[in-house]
Amino acid sequence: MDTDPTSADGVDWQRAAAEDRRVPVRRAVPYVEAVLEFRDLEPTRYGGAFFPDAVPYSLCGEDRVFYWQPVLDATTPPSGDWAALCATPYRVQPTTTPGPVDPRLTSDDGQTVLVEGTVGGDATEVDLADPVAHAVTIERIDDDAAVVSASDDHHRIQRGQRAEVWLDATTVRLADGTETATTPVLTVRYPGVRAFYHPAIDATYRLFPSFGLDLAEVPRSVDVSTGPNVDPEAVAEALGLNLSERPYPERVLWQAFVHTAFVGDGPPTLGQFDDGLFAVWPAD
């Protein structure tokens, strides 16, 4: 990373070196979400997302789903080979064929299950004494529909639709040894083709939209108080950004950007790609 002299007031951001700016993933592909909930169980774990990992929104005629934190690893096939994406609360799974996909709907090999939750957002979970299995498969994802196999039946979810599928009732054993009956509910949403944004595979930066800013033109020194109580509106004002002109989902992403870049004690490291996307390298 290259650095500039520190000013007396505020915090000076650093510009990322060219070799650190690995191009992010930006791929339009059929995208389906699947969530398996055990709604009649009592949660034992409350997982809250201060900012959602996945932010869907439309801008300039493009339907986006924006993953600002990395959720894909080095085993992910090149994005140019993707045929579809299946997202769950526990994993984003690119596939190189239209199907089938075995979605990851539980955690810890089935020993942790979702009580209530969303893809990339808040979730409550319950830990079990014995793992549970599910027989859910995304058989096919094409331009018109997603076909799901569950409980020995096939369900066709048309593009733009959402469906709830009640699975067979089962008995689970809770962590304290108590056995209880439950009926899992599978929710599948198929919005259709979405522009999927994600940091470069195995990169260390966090990815954000441009917010209409050009990094070459914003002040190098940001006169704000950094730390856990950093004010996103104050940072926007210091950088010349009018938040009211941005769509609400981008204002959520702006809060995530500010808290990623300006919560630490040191100066943030920022970069901007040719298409305008921002990158932030969190402090070590």
VOPAGU-2260 file (C-alpha; in pm, 1 decimal, decimal comma):
REM VOPAGU-2260
SITE   aa  ch    i         X         Y         Z
SITE  MET   A    0       0,0       0,0       0,0
SITE  ASP   A    1     126,4     348,9     -75,8
SITE  THR   A    2      89,5     622,5     180,7
SITE  ASP   A    3      72,7    1002,0     183,4
SITE  PRO   A    4     176,8    1237,1     462,2
SITE  THR   A    5     -72,1    1248,7     745,5
SITE  SER   A    6    -253,4    1578,1     791,7
SITE  ALA   A    7    -298,9    1745,8    1126,7
SITE  ASP   A    8    -678,7    1722,9    1118,3
SITE  GLY   A    9    -899,5    1420,6    1054,7
SITE  VAL   A   10    -778,3    1094,8     903,5
SITE  ASP   A   11    -598,8    1052,7     572,6
SITE  TRP   A   12    -700,4     749,2     370,1
SITE  GLN   A   13    -437,7     550,1     182,6
SITE  ARG   A   14    -462,6     439,0    -179,0
SITE  ALA   A   15    -423,4      68,6    -249,1
SITE  ALA   A   16    -130,4     -35,1    -464,4
SITE  ALA   A   17    -216,5    -153,3    -815,2
SITE  GLU   A   18    -117,6    -515,0    -745,6
SITE  ASP   A   19    -376,9    -532,0    -466,5
SITE  ARG   A   20    -666,1    -434,2    -690,9
SITE  ARG   A   21    -784,0    -773,3    -813,5
SITE  VAL   A   22   -1094,5    -724,5   -1025,3
SITE  PRO   A   23   -1417,0    -816,3    -840,6
SITE  VAL   A   24   -1677,0   -1064,0    -959,1
SITE  ARG   A   25   -1957,5    -901,1   -1152,8
SITE  ARG   A   26   -2167,7   -1160,7   -1330,3
SITE  ALA   A   27   -2532,4   -1164,8   -1445,3
SITE  VAL   A   28   -2663,5   -1515,4   -1379,1
SITE  PRO   A   29   -2987,4   -1692,3   -1272,5
SITE  TYR   A   30   -3001,7   -1660,0    -893,6
SITE  VAL   A   31   -3219,9   -1857,8    -653,5
SITE  GLU   A   32   -3250,7   -1834,2    -273,6
SITE  ALA   A   33   -3343,1   -2128,0     -48,9
SITE  VAL   A   34   -3403,4   -2114,9     327,5
SITE  LEU   A   35   -3498,6   -2413,2     548,1
SITE  GLU   A   36   -3660,5   -2309,6     877,7
SITE  PHE   A   37   -3762,8   -2513,9    1182,3
SITE  ARG   A   38   -4009,4   -2252,9    1302,1
SITE  ASP   A   39   -4166,5   -2454,5    1582,5
SITE  LEU   A   40   -3837,4   -2503,0    1771,6
SITE  GLU   A   41   -3703,1   -2267,1    2037,1
SITE  PRO   A   42   -3380,5   -2095,6    1930,0
SITE  THR   A   43   -3064,3   -2143,6    2133,8
SITE  ARG   A   44   -2851,5   -1904,6    1928,3
SITE  TYR   A   45   -2935,5   -1553,5    1819,2
SITE  GLY   A   46   -2718,5   -1441,4    1531,6
SITE  GLY   A   47   -2766,1   -1081,9    1429,0
SITE  ALA   A   48   -2614,8    -919,3    1124,4
SITE  PHE   A   49   -2536,7    -553,3    1193,3
SITE  PHE   A   50   -2530,1    -507,5     817,2
SITE  PRO   A   51   -2671,4    -773,5     583,9
SITE  ASP   A   52   -2408,6    -961,9     383,6
SITE  ALA   A   53   -2631,7    -960,2      74,9
SITE  VAL   A   54   -2809,4    -643,6     -40,6
SITE  PRO   A   55   -3046,1    -676,6    -338,4
SITE  TYR   A   56   -3152,5    -363,8    -527,9
SITE  SER   A   57   -3199,0    -212,6    -871,9
SITE  LEU   A   58   -2995,8      75,8   -1013,1
SITE  CYS   A   59   -2994,1     219,9   -1363,7
SITE  GLY   A   60   -3200,7     -72,0   -1492,8
SITE  GLU   A   61   -2969,2    -336,7   -1343,0
SITE  ASP   A   62   -3108,0    -582,0   -1085,7
SITE  ARG   A   63   -2825,3    -645,7    -842,5
SITE  VAL   A   64   -2744,8    -865,0    -547,1
SITE  PHE   A   65   -2443,9    -715,2    -373,3
SITE  TYR   A   66   -2221,0    -928,2    -149,9
SITE  TRP   A   67   -1979,6    -678,6       3,4
SITE  GLN   A   68   -1801,0    -938,4     220,1
SITE  PRO   A   69   -1636,3   -1250,9      74,4
SITE  VAL   A   70   -1852,9   -1563,0      84,3
SITE  LEU   A   71   -1676,2   -1760,3    -190,9
SITE  ASP   A   72   -1341,7   -1938,0    -155,5
SITE  ALA   A   73   -1064,0   -2068,6    -378,2
SITE  THR   A   74   -1262,2   -2382,7    -467,1
SITE  THR   A   75   -1518,4   -2170,3    -653,0
SITE  PRO   A   76   -1513,1   -2224,5   -1030,8
SITE  PRO   A   77   -1431,2   -1919,9   -1247,2
SITE  SER   A   78   -1732,0   -1689,5   -1272,7
SITE  GLY   A   79   -1723,8   -1714,9   -1651,7
SITE  ASP   A   80   -1819,2   -2082,8   -1616,0
SITE  TRP   A   81   -2122,3   -2025,3   -1392,4
SITE  ALA   A   82   -2463,8   -2133,3   -1516,4
SITE  ALA   A   83   -2656,4   -2039,8   -1200,5
SITE  LEU   A   84   -2623,0   -1945,9    -833,7
SITE  CYS   A   85   -2800,0   -2090,3    -530,3
SITE  ALA   A   86   -2782,0   -1883,7    -211,0
SITE  THR   A   87   -2875,4   -2004,5     138,2
SITE  PRO   A   88   -2808,2   -1858,1     485,1
SITE  TYR   A   89   -2501,2   -2082,8     501,9
SITE  ARG   A   90   -2349,7   -2075,5     155,7
SITE  VAL   A   91   -2353,3   -1928,3    -193,6
SITE  GLN   A   92   -2311,9   -2210,8    -443,7
SITE  PRO   A   93   -2222,5   -2135,7    -805,2
SITE  THR   A   94   -2290,6   -2420,4   -1043,0
SITE  THR   A   95   -2148,2   -2474,6   -1388,3
SITE  THR   A   96   -2463,4   -2654,9   -1503,2
SITE  PRO   A   97   -2832,2   -2559,4   -1467,8
SITE  GLY   A   98   -2861,6   -2828,8   -1199,9
SITE  PRO   A   99   -2890,2   -3025,5    -985,1
SITE  VAL   A  100   -2770,1   -2838,7    -674,4
SITE  ASP   A  101   -2764,7   -2980,9    -322,5
SITE  PRO   A  102   -2815,5   -2658,8    -123,9
SITE  ARG   A  103   -2647,5   -2618,8     212,8
SITE  LEU   A  104   -2952,5   -2553,7     431,0
SITE  THR   A  105   -2806,7   -2643,9     772,9
SITE  SER   A  106   -2475,1   -2595,0     950,6
SITE  ASP   A  107   -2232,2   -2821,6    1134,9
SITE  ASP   A  108   -2334,6   -3114,9     914,0
SITE  GLY   A  109   -2696,8   -3080,7    1020,9
SITE  GLN   A  110   -2641,3   -3028,6    1392,1
SITE  THR   A  111   -2732,8   -2659,2    1373,9
SITE  VAL   A  112   -3055,2   -2562,1    1200,9
SITE  LEU   A  113   -3229,9   -2236,0    1130,3
SITE  VAL   A  114   -3537,3   -2136,2    1329,7
SITE  GLU   A  115   -3594,2   -1812,1    1142,2
SITE  GLY   A  116   -3365,3   -1630,7     903,2
SITE  THR   A  117   -3288,4   -1484,2     564,9
SITE  VAL   A  118   -3013,0   -1514,4     308,7
SITE  GLY   A  119   -2732,2   -1280,8     410,0
SITE  GLY   A  120   -2925,1   -1129,4     701,5
SITE  ASP   A  121   -3045,7   -1198,3    1054,6
SITE  ALA   A  122   -3085,0   -1554,0    1176,7
SITE  THR   A  123   -3187,0   -1746,9    1488,3
SITE  GLU   A  124   -3069,5   -2106,0    1523,4
SITE  VAL   A  125   -3102,7   -2410,5    1743,8
SITE  ASP   A  126   -2830,0   -2661,5    1826,6
SITE  LEU   A  127   -2932,0   -3027,2    1819,5
SITE  ALA   A  128   -2790,1   -3331,8    1991,1
SITE  ASP   A  129   -2815,3   -3532,8    1671,3
SITE  PRO   A  130   -2779,6   -3398,6    1317,4
SITE  VAL   A  131   -3080,5   -3390,1    1088,4
SITE  ALA   A  132   -3083,5   -3458,3     718,0
SITE  HIS   A  133   -3302,9   -3308,4     450,1
SITE  ALA   A  134   -3399,5   -3434,3     108,2
SITE  VAL   A  135   -3401,2   -3107,0     -82,8
SITE  THR   A  136   -3246,9   -3065,4    -426,8
SITE  ILE   A  137   -3261,7   -2778,7    -673,0
SITE  GLU   A  138   -3315,1   -2991,6    -980,8
SITE  ARG   A  139   -3289,2   -2712,7   -1236,0
SITE  ILE   A  140   -3253,8   -2336,3   -1265,4
SITE  ASP   A  141   -3330,8   -2184,5   -1602,9
SITE  ASP   A  142   -3454,9   -1852,3   -1736,8
SITE  ASP   A  143   -3820,0   -1931,2   -1663,2
SITE  ALA   A  144   -3826,4   -2124,4   -1338,8
SITE  ALA   A  145   -3645,5   -2311,6   -1063,4
SITE  VAL   A  146   -3751,9   -2672,1   -1005,7
SITE  VAL   A  147   -3712,0   -2802,7    -650,6
SITE  SER   A  148   -3736,0   -3161,5    -531,5
SITE  ALA   A  149   -3854,4   -3192,7    -169,8
SITE  SER   A  150   -4046,5   -3459,2      22,7
SITE  ASP   A  151   -4065,9   -3683,5    -284,8
SITE  ASP   A  152   -4238,4   -3413,9    -488,3
SITE  HIS   A  153   -4135,7   -3154,6    -745,1
SITE  HIS   A  154   -4217,7   -2786,7    -713,5
SITE  ARG   A  155   -4181,4   -2536,1    -994,5
SITE  ILE   A  156   -4115,9   -2178,1    -885,2
SITE  GLN   A  157   -4168,7   -1938,2   -1172,0
SITE  ARG   A  158   -3931,8   -1647,6   -1223,6
SITE  GLY   A  159   -4035,1   -1361,3    -995,3
SITE  GLN   A  160   -4218,1   -1593,0    -754,9
SITE  ARG   A  161   -4167,2   -1718,8    -400,1
SITE  ALA   A  162   -4298,0   -2047,5    -260,9
SITE  GLU   A  163   -4319,3   -2218,3      78,7
SITE  VAL   A  164   -4291,0   -2596,8      83,5
SITE  TRP   A  165   -4381,7   -2779,8     404,0
SITE  LEU   A  166   -4160,8   -3085,3     441,5
SITE  ASP   A  167   -4248,1   -3407,9     618,4
SITE  ALA   A  168   -4282,6   -3387,4     995,6
SITE  THR   A  169   -3988,9   -3534,6    1183,6
SITE  THR   A  170   -3861,5   -3581,4    1536,9
SITE  VAL   A  171   -3538,6   -3416,1    1649,0
SITE  ARG   A  172   -3338,2   -3446,6    1968,7
SITE  LEU   A  173   -3242,6   -3116,4    2125,1
SITE  ALA   A  174   -2908,2   -3046,6    2289,6
SITE  ASP   A  175   -3054,5   -3127,8    2634,5
SITE  GLY   A  176   -3170,9   -3469,0    2511,1
SITE  THR   A  177   -3538,1   -3378,9    2475,7
SITE  GLU   A  178   -3710,9   -3517,6    2169,3
SITE  THR   A  179   -3967,3   -3302,5    1992,4
SITE  ALA   A  180   -4167,4   -3313,0    1672,1
SITE  THR   A  181   -4111,9   -3046,2    1409,6
SITE  THR   A  182   -4222,0   -2968,3    1056,5
SITE  PRO   A  183   -3952,8   -2791,7     853,8
SITE  VAL   A  184   -4054,4   -2524,9     603,2
SITE  LEU   A  185   -3855,8   -2465,2     286,4
SITE  THR   A  186   -3885,4   -2118,5     132,3
SITE  VAL   A  187   -3759,9   -2076,5    -222,8
SITE  ARG   A  188   -3742,3   -1743,3    -400,0
SITE  TYR   A  189   -3647,0   -1710,5    -764,8
SITE  PRO   A  190   -3613,0   -1347,4    -870,5
SITE  GLY   A  191   -3452,0   -1450,1   -1199,9
SITE  VAL   A  192   -3125,8   -1324,5   -1346,0
SITE  ARG   A  193   -2936,0   -1096,7   -1111,6
SITE  ALA   A  194   -2607,2    -911,2   -1144,8
SITE  PHE   A  195   -2400,6   -1077,5    -871,9
SITE  TYR   A  196   -2134,3    -854,4    -715,0
SITE  HIS   A  197   -1860,6   -1003,2    -496,2
SITE  PRO   A  198   -1495,4    -933,6    -408,3
SITE  ALA   A  199   -1239,5   -1117,6    -619,7
SITE  ILE   A  200   -1215,7   -1481,1    -513,5
SITE  ASP   A  201    -979,0   -1512,4    -215,6
SITE  ALA   A  202    -919,5   -1135,0    -205,9
SITE  THR   A  203    -891,8    -960,1     129,4
SITE  TYR   A  204   -1082,4    -642,1      47,2
SITE  ARG   A  205   -1449,4    -556,2      98,3
SITE  LEU   A  206   -1645,0    -442,0    -206,0
SITE  PHE   A  207   -1887,5    -150,0    -235,6
SITE  PRO   A  208   -2062,5      43,1    -512,5
SITE  SER   A  209   -1919,7     378,2    -617,6
SITE  PHE   A  210   -2199,5     575,7    -446,6
SITE  GLY   A  211   -2150,3     821,4    -731,3
SITE  LEU   A  212   -1803,8     918,0    -603,9
SITE  ASP   A  213   -1473,9     940,3    -789,4
SITE  LEU   A  214   -1190,2     853,9    -553,6
SITE  ALA   A  215    -954,4    1079,9    -750,5
SITE  GLU   A  216   -1170,1    1381,5    -666,5
SITE  VAL   A  217   -1265,6    1328,5    -300,9
SITE  PRO   A  218   -1063,9    1497,3     -23,0
SITE  ARG   A  219    -766,2    1289,7      86,2
SITE  SER   A  220    -816,7    1400,9     446,7
SITE  VAL   A  221   -1150,9    1319,7     611,6
SITE  ASP   A  222   -1219,1    1545,1     908,3
SITE  VAL   A  223   -1431,0    1307,4    1117,2
SITE  SER   A  224   -1397,4    1126,9    1446,0
SITE  THR   A  225   -1316,1     762,5    1376,5
SITE  GLY   A  226   -1393,8     462,9    1596,7
SITE  PRO   A  227   -1704,9     258,6    1682,4
SITE  ASN   A  228   -1924,9     569,9    1693,9
SITE  VAL   A  229   -1819,0     705,0    1356,6
SITE  ASP   A  230   -2100,0     902,7    1192,0
SITE  PRO   A  231   -2180,5     777,5     838,3
SITE  GLU   A  232   -2351,1    1107,0     751,8
SITE  ALA   A  233   -2048,2    1305,5     865,7
SITE  VAL   A  234   -1821,3    1093,8     646,0
SITE  ALA   A  235   -2058,8    1142,0     352,3
SITE  GLU   A  236   -2051,9    1518,8     402,3
SITE  ALA   A  237   -1672,2    1520,9     429,8
SITE  LEU   A  238   -1643,4    1329,8     101,2
SITE  GLY   A  239   -1904,4    1541,6     -77,1
SITE  LEU   A  240   -2173,3    1272,9     -98,7
SITE  ASN   A  241   -2544,6    1354,1     -72,3
SITE  LEU   A  242   -2689,4    1035,1      75,8
SITE  SER   A  243   -3048,4    1143,1       7,8
SITE  GLU   A  244   -2980,3    1107,5    -364,4
SITE  ARG   A  245   -2878,4     741,5    -332,1
SITE  PRO   A  246   -3129,5     452,2    -320,3
SITE  TYR   A  247   -3202,1     318,9      28,7
SITE  PRO   A  248   -3007,8     -10,4     -19,2
SITE  GLU   A  249   -2698,1     190,1    -110,0
SITE  ARG   A  250   -2739,7     389,6     210,0
SITE  VAL   A  251   -2723,7      56,2     395,6
SITE  LEU   A  252   -2408,4     -31,5     203,8
SITE  TRP   A  253   -2268,7     313,7     282,2
SITE  GLN   A  254   -2303,8     243,5     654,0
SITE  ALA   A  255   -2119,5     -86,2     604,4
SITE  PHE   A  256   -1851,8      98,8     404,9
SITE  VAL   A  257   -1800,3     363,7     673,3
SITE  HIS   A  258   -1783,3     111,7     956,0
SITE  THR   A  259   -1538,7    -101,5     759,4
SITE  ALA   A  260   -1313,5     190,5     667,0
SITE  PHE   A  261   -1330,4     429,0     962,2
SITE  VAL   A  262   -1389,8     227,3    1279,3
SITE  GLY   A  263   -1022,6     135,0    1330,1
SITE  ASP   A  264    -752,5     359,3    1472,3
SITE  GLY   A  265    -539,7     368,8    1158,9
SITE  PRO   A  266    -605,6     531,5     822,0
SITE  PRO   A  267    -823,5     323,0     586,6
SITE  THR   A  268    -689,6     180,1     262,3
SITE  LEU   A  269    -919,3     242,3     -34,0
SITE  GLY   A  270    -916,6     162,7    -402,4
SITE  GLN   A  271   -1147,2     214,5    -698,3
SITE  PHE   A  272   -1179,8      -6,9   -1002,4
SITE  ASP   A  273   -1227,4     109,4   -1359,5
SITE  ASP   A  274   -1603,8      48,8   -1338,2
SITE  GLY   A  275   -1627,6     269,8   -1027,1
SITE  LEU   A  276   -1661,6      -0,7    -761,1
SITE  PHE   A  277   -1494,3      77,2    -428,6
SITE  ALA   A  278   -1271,8    -157,1    -229,8
SITE  VAL   A  279   -1174,3    -126,1     136,7
SITE  TRP   A  280    -892,5    -323,1     296,1
SITE  PRO   A  281    -978,8    -373,7     665,4
SITE  ALA   A  282    -702,2    -291,1     911,7
SITE  ASP   A  283    -498,9    -585,9    1033,9
